[in-house]
Every structure is written in C-alpha cells, then in structure tokens.
Amino acid sequence: YHEGNIYNHVYPLVVIGNSKLFRVESGGTPRSDNEEYWDGGIPWITLVDLPSADFITEIHSTQRTISDRGLKESSAKLIPANSVIVSTRATIGRIGINRIPLATNQGFKSIVIEDPQQVLPEYVAFMLTKLVPTMNLWATGGTFKEISKSQFCKLQIPLPPIEVQREIVAEIEGYRRVIDGARAVLDNYRPRIPVDPSWPLVELGEMCALNPRKSEIGDLDASTEVSFVPMSDIGQNEMYFDAKSVKRLDEVVGSYTYFRNGDVLLAKVTPCFENGKAGIARHLMNGIGFGSSEFYVLRPNDSTLSEWIFLCITTDSFRSWAAAQMTGTGGLQRVPRSVLESYKIPLPPLPVQQQIVAEIEAERALVEANRELIARFERKIEAVIARVWGDEAGAEEAAESAAPISLPAHSDAAG
C-alpha cells in the first residue's frame, strides 16, 4: 500500500503486523534522574544514531547505553540483532538495521523478523523507504507527530520469495558500495601543495587586502543590484561559490561585508571556520557582492592568485593554527584579524602558482565527478525499489534520469 498511488504489484502484499513474519516493538526511556538506569552497557538508540545522510544505517554501536535495571524498569525492550529500526516520532522515516542486540527510545518502532526463512531484514528496510511519505501522512499529534504502533502495523510491503529478495538486496547493496566509495573520495580528498623550501614565506597581510573598503563603490547608485551571500551559501572545502540572491545596494551596504569577483571569503566564526567554509567569489551581479559580517574578505595583489590564497587557507595546518588562537566565548569564538594577517604562506612565482592550481583543479574535476556518480546510483536504487513495488512509471523515470556520466576532459595543464 502506498497512499495516493495505485501500483500493479508483481508480488503479494503483506502487512507489517503479520505475526507469522514480524513482531513490532515500541521503545522507551528510563527515568533520567536515576543514575542506576544509565551507562550499563546495553546499547540504547536515539535519533543521533541514525544520521540523516544514511540511506539505511548499519547500527554497530550507540552513543548511549542503559543498565539491565533501566531496561527492566522502563518500557524499553531488548531488540534482537538484525531487526529493522524505524524512527516514527517527530523525525519520521529514518531506517536502520541493528547488527547488535539493543534497546530504543520511544521514538522508534522495531520490526523483529520472526521467520528469517521467508524474510530478509535488508529487504524489508529497502522496501520501507518507499513508505516514508505514507508514514508521515498517517502520523498524528500536536507538538510532535507520531505514527502509532497500530497504524504502523497496517503498512504493507510486497514480499517475493526469499531467493528473489536476495537478488534484490544484492543489486541494491552493490549500488550502495559504489555510492559509499564515491562519498569516501569526496570526504577524504584534500589538495596538497608541493612546497619548495626556496619559496619565500610571506604574511597574508602583505599579499592581500583584508576586508576592502566600501568607499570603492561610494559613487554607485543606491538602486544598483548586487549579489547577496549568506553564510549558508558558502560550501565546505569547495573552491568557488555562485551567489543565489540579489539585493539593492542600499539594502546591504550598511551592515554587511563587501567583496568583488575574485575575492576570497573565509568564515571567521566557530563552527563555520573549523568546518572549512571558504570560497572564491565569481559571477556576482555587477561584479559586486555583500554577505555575512562573519566573513573575512581577502583580495590578493597582482603577484598572487585567488586560488593560491584559497588553497593555503583551507589546509588542516592553517585551521589548527588559527583555531588555537580564537578569541571569545562559547559558540561565538572568532579568528582575530591580526592572526589571519600574520599567517605566513609560501609564495612561488606566479607561473608556478598557475601550474600548481591547474593541476589541483584537474584533480578536483575528477573528484567532483563522484557527485554525479552518487546521484546516478541513487537513482538506480530508486528504480529497483519502484519495480518491486510495481511502480513502472517511477522505475522508468528513475532509470531515465540516471543519465550517462560526463567525465571531465583531460587537461594538458595538469601535467
């Protein structure tokens, strides 16, 4: 069953409440004011253990544990390994498979597989992803919407023979391995600059103008359209950014940070600084942009490339060095201007900068192709699941959108 759609089911539907195949358990939370209930070694799931980025979370550990007494004296229940864990309160539809026995809080329903000869937990988890919209539709409540156990048990999934389930799971997991590998490339790639000891070390304050003055645009009409860039529009470890918003000059000139095409923006406040929020401005409306007051703007002189500055201020060594000198309290710590200006970076001749930047940009183009790879294989997974549900239109749409991957052309400049 899927609310609002009629599927031509290839396989018979079974309800999650089918007691011959499944057992559905709710969770619970021991009293927080009794220390004897906590830190007792029994894994206990909360939503943080199922990250939103995961398609299906493989659960091997949890951030919190409860004691045997906490389990017995609360509504929490011990769920056997290889069950399907589904968030059903507030945030609905995160799905995982526990590879260890554990308990959950009340925000989950757990599907215990009663007949493993007929049902694979991995297959159930994959099919439930198609029912997340239905779960949200069926959820009720005021402050926090929740799908009740009785409603949850009414959910239905197609159930082919176990051999077919194995084939479906194998195909989807093959696609997931490709996605995981591509994500690992994106997560772990960091450009490296081969530093020559003969290059001079120069302070950033000597090779860049920091936070150029707004007086540069003092003669512009107040109605001039300019780009506007909030902190959220700056990526993490992405060299360039494109502005998404446009405002009138008189709306932003008073309290926002000014920059131009080619300027390098660097977040100065925690946690944005530590997370690597920085980028080079391009394609700005009328060549001018304004953004968060939590940006530093670095404008290189004629002997330095913007890309060179970006590469030097997004290294782990720079972040560690600057983060250790942040000032302020709590979540409002900032990198002082004097710290940024005094940081020394290697400065080779301009042709050498150009060569190194070209090589790194060629690497980045290959790395970025992994984003397209991820999107393509996610669509393949959608198509497999749609076909099992008998949703031929959805399967065709997902398959057609999985267009051939366009690999970047080889650049001679990359050497």
C-alpha positions in Angstrom: 0.0 0.0 0.0 1.2 3.5 -0.8 -1.1 6.4 -0.1 -2.2 8.2 -3.3 -0.8 5.7 -5.8 -2.1 2.5 -7.4 0.7 0.0 -8.2 0.5 -3.1 -10.3 2.0 -5.4 -7.7 4.1 -8.2 -9.0 4.4 -9.8 -5.6 1.8 -10.3 -2.9 1.5 -7.7 -0.2 2.0 -8.5 3.5 1.2 -6.2 6.5 4.0 -5.4 8.9 1.6 -6.6 11.6 1.7 -10.1 10.2 2.7 -12.0 13.4 4.0 -15.1 11.5 6.6 -12.9 9.8 7.2 -9.9 12.0 6.9 -8.7 15.6 6.7 -4.9 16.1 8.1 -3.4 19.3 8.0 0.1 20.6 10.7 1.7 22.7 11.1 3.6 25.9 13.3 5.8 28.0 14.4 5.0 31.6 14.0 7.8 34.1 16.8 10.3 33.7 17.0 11.1 37.4 18.1 7.6 38.3 21.8 7.1 37.6 21.5 3.3 38.1 19.5 3.2 34.9 22.2 4.5 32.7 25.7 3.7 31.4 25.1 0.0 32.0 26.4 -1.4 28.7 23.1 -2.1 26.9 23.1 -0.1 23.7 20.2 2.3 23.5 19.3 4.1 20.3 18.3 7.7 19.9 17.9 9.6 16.6 21.5 10.7 16.6 22.5 7.1 15.9 20.7 7.2 12.6 22.3 10.1 10.6 20.0 11.8 8.1 22.7 11.3 5.4 22.4 7.5 5.6 20.1 5.6 3.2 20.0 2.6 5.6 22.1 2.9 8.8 24.1 -0.2 9.8 24.0 0.0 13.6 27.0 -1.5 15.4 27.1 0.8 18.4 25.2 3.6 20.1 26.2 6.8 21.8 24.3 6.0 25.0 23.7 2.8 27.0 21.3 1.8 29.7 21.6 -0.7 32.5 19.8 -4.0 32.9 17.7 -2.4 35.6 16.9 0.5 33.4 15.7 -1.9 30.7 13.5 -3.9 33.2 12.0 -0.9 34.9 11.1 1.1 31.8 9.1 0.4 28.6 12.3 -0.1 26.7 12.7 -3.6 25.2 15.8 -5.6 24.1 15.6 -5.9 20.3 17.4 -8.9 18.8 20.2 -8.2 16.2 19.2 -8.0 12.5 15.9 -6.2 13.2 14.7 -3.2 11.3 14.6 0.0 13.3 12.4 2.9 12.1 12.0 6.4 13.6 8.3 7.1 14.0 8.1 10.2 16.1 8.9 13.9 15.2 11.5 12.9 12.6 9.8 10.1 10.8 11.3 7.6 8.4 15.0 7.1 9.3 15.7 3.4 8.9 18.4 1.2 10.2 19.4 -2.4 10.8 20.9 -3.3 14.2 23.8 -5.7 14.0 23.8 -6.0 17.8 21.1 -6.5 20.4 19.9 -3.1 21.6 17.0 -1.1 23.0 15.5 2.1 21.6 13.8 5.2 22.9 10.1 5.8 22.4 10.7 7.5 19.0 11.2 4.2 17.2 9.3 1.1 16.1 11.4 -2.0 15.7 10.4 -4.8 13.3 11.8 -8.1 14.6 12.0 -10.8 11.9 10.1 -13.8 13.2 10.7 -16.0 10.1 14.2 -15.5 8.6 13.5 -18.3 6.1 10.9 -16.1 4.4 12.1 -12.5 5.1 15.4 -10.7 4.9 15.7 -7.6 7.2 17.7 -5.8 4.5 14.9 -6.3 2.0 12.3 -5.0 4.5 14.4 -1.9 5.2 14.8 -1.1 1.5 11.0 -1.5 0.8 10.1 0.7 3.8 12.0 3.6 2.2 9.1 3.7 -0.3 6.6 4.1 2.6 8.1 7.1 4.3 5.6 9.5 2.7 2.8 7.3 3.9 4.2 7.2 7.4 4.3 11.0 7.5 0.8 11.2 6.2 -0.5 8.8 8.8 1.3 10.5 11.7 -0.8 12.4 14.2 -0.1 14.7 17.1 0.4 18.3 18.1 3.9 19.2 19.1 5.4 16.0 17.8 3.7 14.0 15.1 3.9 10.2 15.6 2.7 7.1 13.8 1.1 4.8 16.3 2.0 1.1 16.6 -1.4 0.1 15.4 -1.1 2.3 12.3 2.5 1.2 11.7 1.4 -2.4 11.7 -1.0 -1.6 8.8 1.8 -0.7 6.5 2.2 -3.2 3.7 5.2 -4.3 1.6 5.5 -6.6 -1.4 7.0 -9.9 -0.4 8.7 -12.0 -3.2 10.2 -15.4 -2.5 13.4 -15.3 -0.4 15.6 -16.1 -3.4 14.2 -13.0 -5.2 14.7 -10.9 -2.0 18.4 -12.0 -2.0 18.8 -10.9 -5.6 17.2 -7.5 -4.9 19.3 -6.9 -1.8 22.5 -7.9 -3.7 21.7 -5.5 -6.5 20.9 -2.6 -4.2 23.9 -3.3 -1.9 26.1 -3.3 -5.0 24.9 0.2 -5.9 25.4 1.3 -2.3 29.0 0.1 -2.3 29.6 2.3 -5.3 28.0 5.3 -3.6 30.0 4.7 -0.4 33.2 4.6 -2.4 32.3 7.8 -4.2 31.4 9.5 -0.9 34.7 8.4 0.6 36.6 10.1 -2.2 34.6 13.4 -1.7 35.1 13.2 2.1 38.8 12.4 2.1 40.2 14.4 -0.9 42.3 17.3 0.2 44.6 19.1 -2.3 48.2 19.1 -1.4 50.7 21.8 -2.3 54.2 20.6 -3.0 56.1 23.3 -1.2 59.6 24.2 -2.4 61.8 25.2 0.5 63.3 28.0 -1.6 60.0 29.8 -1.9 59.7 32.8 0.4 57.2 32.8 3.3 55.0 35.9 3.2 52.4 37.1 5.6 48.8 37.2 4.3 48.5 40.8 5.3 51.4 41.7 2.8 49.9 39.9 -0.2 46.2 40.6 0.4 43.9 43.5 1.2 41.8 42.3 4.1 38.2 43.5 4.1 38.5 46.1 1.3 36.7 49.4 2.0 33.2 50.1 0.8 34.3 53.5 -0.3 35.4 51.8 -3.5 31.7 51.7 -4.5 30.7 55.0 -3.0 29.7 56.6 -6.3 27.3 53.8 -7.3 23.6 54.4 -7.4 21.7 53.1 -4.3 19.4 51.1 -6.6 22.3 49.1 -8.1 21.7 45.4 -7.9 24.4 43.4 -6.2 24.7 39.7 -5.1 24.0 38.7 -1.6 25.7 35.7 0.0 24.6 34.4 3.5 26.9 32.0 5.3 24.7 29.1 4.2 25.6 29.7 0.6 29.3 29.0 1.1 30.3 25.4 0.7 32.8 23.4 2.8 36.1 22.8 1.0 34.7 24.0 -2.3 36.9 26.4 -4.2 34.2 28.5 -5.8 30.7 29.6 -4.9 27.9 31.2 -7.0 25.7 33.7 -5.4 22.0 32.8 -5.3 20.4 36.1 -4.2 20.2 39.6 -5.5 19.5 42.8 -3.4 19.7 46.5 -3.9 22.9 48.2 -2.8 21.1 50.4 -0.3 19.6 47.2 1.4 23.0 45.7 2.2 25.7 48.4 2.2 25.2 49.4 5.8 25.7 46.3 7.8 27.1 43.5 5.5 30.6 42.6 4.3 31.6 43.9 0.8 33.5 41.9 -1.8 34.1 41.6 -5.6 34.6 38.9 -8.2 37.9 37.1 -7.4 37.9 37.9 -3.7 38.4 35.0 -1.3 35.8 34.7 1.5 36.7 33.0 4.8 34.3 32.3 7.7 35.9 33.6 10.9 33.4 32.3 13.5 33.1 28.8 15.0 32.0 26.3 13.9 32.0 27.6 10.3 35.7 28.3 10.3 36.6 24.8 11.6 34.2 23.3 9.0 36.1 24.8 6.1 33.6 27.4 4.9 35.5 29.4 2.4 35.3 30.2 -1.3 36.2 32.4 -4.2 33.5 34.8 -5.5 32.5 34.7 -9.1 29.6 35.6 -11.4 28.5 38.4 -9.0 25.7 40.7 -10.1 27.6 43.8 -11.5 30.7 42.2 -10.1 29.8 43.1 -6.5 28.7 41.1 -3.6 27.7 41.5 0.1 27.5 38.9 2.7 27.6 37.9 6.3 29.5 40.1 8.7 31.2 36.8 9.9 33.3 36.7 6.7 36.8 37.9 6.2 37.5 39.1 2.6 40.9 38.6 1.2 41.8 40.4 -2.1 45.1 39.2 -3.5 47.7 41.5 -5.1 48.9 41.1 -8.7 51.5 38.6 -7.8 49.1 36.1 -6.1 46.2 34.0 -7.5 43.0 33.9 -5.6 43.1 30.1 -5.9 46.5 30.1 -4.3 45.2 32.0 -1.3 42.2 29.7 -1.1 44.4 26.6 -1.1 46.7 27.9 1.6 43.9 29.0 4.0 41.9 25.7 3.7 44.7 23.4 4.9 44.3 21.4 8.1 47.5 23.0 9.4 46.1 26.6 8.9 42.8 25.7 10.6 44.5 24.1 13.6 46.9 27.0 14.0 44.2 29.7 13.7 41.6 27.8 15.8 44.1 27.7 18.7 44.2 31.5 18.7 40.4 32.2 18.5 39.0 34.6 21.0 35.5 35.0 22.5 33.3 32.6 24.5 31.3 29.5 23.8 29.9 29.3 20.2 30.9 32.8 19.3 34.7 32.4 19.1 36.3 34.1 16.1 39.7 34.2 14.4 41.2 37.7 15.2 42.1 39.8 12.2 45.7 40.1 13.3 46.1 36.3 13.4 44.9 36.0 9.8 47.1 38.8 8.6 50.2 37.4 10.3 49.9 33.9 8.9 52.7 33.1 6.5 52.2 31.2 3.4 54.7 30.1 0.7 54.7 32.4 -2.3 56.2 30.9 -5.5 56.4 32.9 -8.8 53.1 33.5 -10.5 53.7 30.9 -13.3 54.4 28.2 -10.7 51.2 29.1 -8.8 49.3 28.8 -12.1 50.8 25.4 -12.9 50.0 24.0 -9.4 46.5 25.5 -9.4 45.8 23.9 -12.8 46.9 20.5 -11.6 44.7 20.8 -8.5 41.7 21.9 -10.5 42.1 18.9 -12.8 42.1 16.7 -9.7 39.1 18.5 -8.3 37.2 17.9 -11.6 37.8 14.2 -11.3 36.7 14.2 -7.6 33.6 16.3 -8.4 32.5 13.6 -10.9 31.8 11.4 -7.9 28.8 13.7 -7.0 27.3 12.8 -10.4 28.2 9.1 -9.8 26.4 9.2 -6.4 23.3 10.8 -7.9 23.2 8.3 -10.8 23.5 5.2 -8.5 20.9 6.6 -6.0 18.5 6.8 -9.0 19.4 3.2 -9.8 18.4 2.2 -6.3 15.1 4.1 -6.6 14.4 2.3 -9.9 14.9 -1.1 -8.3 12.6 -0.4 -5.4 10.0 1.1 -7.7 10.0 -2.0 -9.9 9.5 -4.3 -6.9 6.5 -2.1 -5.9 5.1 -2.5 -9.4 5.6 1.3 -9.9 6.7 1.0 -13.5 6.3 4.7 -14.2 8.5 5.5 -11.2 11.1 2.9 -12.2 11.3 4.3 -15.8 11.6 7.9 -14.5 14.4 6.9 -12.2 16.2 4.9 -14.8 15.9 7.6 -17.5 17.2 10.3 -15.1 20.3 8.1 -14.4 22.0 9.7 -17.4 25.4 8.7 -18.6 28.2 10.2 -16.5 30.1 13.0 -18.2 33.8 12.6 -17.2 35.9 15.8 -17.3 38.2 16.1 -20.3 41.9 15.7 -19.7 43.7 18.9 -19.1 47.2 19.3 -20.6 47.9 21.9 -17.9 47.6 19.2 -15.3 50.9 17.8 -16.5 
